[in-house]
Amino acid sequence: MPAIIYDNKPLLKRLSEELRAEAVKFRQQHQRQARLAQVIVGHDAAAELYSRQLVRSCRNIGLGCATFSFPFETEEQELRKELEILNNDPGNDGVVLLLPLPAHIRQRAVTEVLRPEKDVDGLGPRNAGNLLLGFPNFIPSTADTILTVLQDTALPVAGRHAVIVGRSNIGGKPTALVLMRLDATVTVCHTYTQNLPELTREADILVVSVGRPGLITADMVKPGAVVLDAGINTVNGQVVGDVDFAGVKQVASFITPVPGGLGPLTHLTLIRHTLLGPQ
Ligand SMILES: NC(=O)c1ccc[n+]([C@@H]2O[C@H](COP(=O)([O-])OP(=O)(O)OC[C@H]3O[C@@H](n4cnc5c(N)ncnc54)[C@H](OP(=O)(O)O)[C@@H]3O)[C@@H](O)[C@H]2O)c1
């Protein structure tokens, strides 16, 4: 039987309504609009698209979103200083650093500057450490969105085998920790993984966050599996995920489409973090 194709609209609607009410409360309490500052370095098409969408989502909820764009040549030290300024501005309630950074800027060297209470995408070492230890924190938006979708759909997770393809600090790694927190048995795959199809076929829950369009094909999926596709890629002007959607939807029991799946929900996750703080 073909999979249930996840429709994000009801959750988007409910979360938007809840967050609009929170934005109003924030304005009343603080006598100003909440504001998210996003930092983008260089020109990456996917990051620029994400940035424009984030501005729209913030406006729609009633938050300010200030974009700080820096040229590709920006030095690491200079970016650290700029982030300090944004951190120290009491008008910024969250600071998001859009990835990827140019290769000459070390991610660690700049994310460590983010104050944990403003690091709403959970990129810095304090938030990452708290996630590892299971303490309240900001969970990176993709992983936190996966958590929200699993809770919203009430799909069973405890005791299931979750296989995650991708181990980046913003994607696979925090998602593995979230699924472990939900009592799944977790396997994480990456470019050194041998026999990827053998492992993905073991998954009751398959999460893919790689950035390779069509990497996961129907023969790599266990019949009846839950498939969550966090990939966002552009192929011939079309946005597609990391999963071969047409083939995999015939095998899985549940699948998140791209576009229309996790992506737009991640903006609301960042907005929730900015308005409500770590949870
Ligand atoms: N839904 C959202 O809101 C959202 C947010 C951010 C990013 N994304 C999307 O998520 C995708 C991943 O982004 P990212 O920033 O996490 O990418 P990334 O930093 O490039 O990491 C990619 C990960 O995938 C692994 N990988 C690459 N090719 C593989 C292969 N053939 N087999 C197995 N593993 C492979 C890499 O392994 P190694 O570690 O061994 O190199 C790495 O761990 C992209 O499409 C991006 O656009 C979505």
The ligand as a Gaussian input file, in Angstrom:
#p B3LYP/6-31G(d) Opt

LIG

0 1
 N       15.086000      20.777000       6.499000
 C       15.831000      21.856000       6.815000
 O       15.370000      22.835000       7.336000
 C       17.289000      21.842000       6.524000
 C       18.164000      22.615000       7.299000
 C       19.524000      22.518000       7.006000
 C       19.953000      21.718000       5.961000
 N       19.048000      21.020000       5.218000
 C       19.420000      20.141000       4.109000
 O       19.890000      18.900000       4.648000
 C       20.863000      18.341000       3.785000
 C       22.118000      18.080000       4.594000
 O       22.649000      19.322000       5.043000
 P       23.907000      19.398000       5.995000
 O       24.210000      20.810000       6.225000
 O       23.681000      18.487000       7.148000
 O       25.037000      18.762000       5.012000
 P       26.560000      18.450000       5.290000
 O       27.108000      19.264000       6.398000
 O       27.211000      18.475000       3.933000
 O       26.541000      16.940000       5.799000
 C       26.156000      15.899000       4.956000
 C       26.254000      14.587000       5.699000
 O       25.838000      13.552000       4.810000
 C       26.852000      12.553000       4.734000
 N       26.897000      12.012000       3.376000
 C       27.179000      12.673000       2.235000
 N       27.107000      11.836000       1.169000
 C       26.760000      10.630000       1.668000
 C       26.546000       9.360000       1.080000
 N       26.634000       9.167000      -0.232000
 N       26.200000       8.333000       1.893000
 C       26.106000       8.499000       3.220000
 N       26.290000       9.689000       3.846000
 C       26.624000      10.738000       3.071000
 C       28.160000      13.229000       5.104000
 O       29.042000      12.278000       5.616000
 P       30.517000      12.654000       6.169000
 O       30.296000      13.223000       7.546000
 O       31.232000      11.355000       6.189000
 O       31.081000      13.649000       5.197000
 C       27.677000      14.242000       6.152000
 O       27.638000      13.675000       7.423000
 C       21.033000      19.358000       2.647000
 O       20.209000      18.969000       1.561000
 C       20.530000      20.664000       3.242000
 O       20.051000      21.552000       2.268000
 C       17.732000      21.061000       5.505000

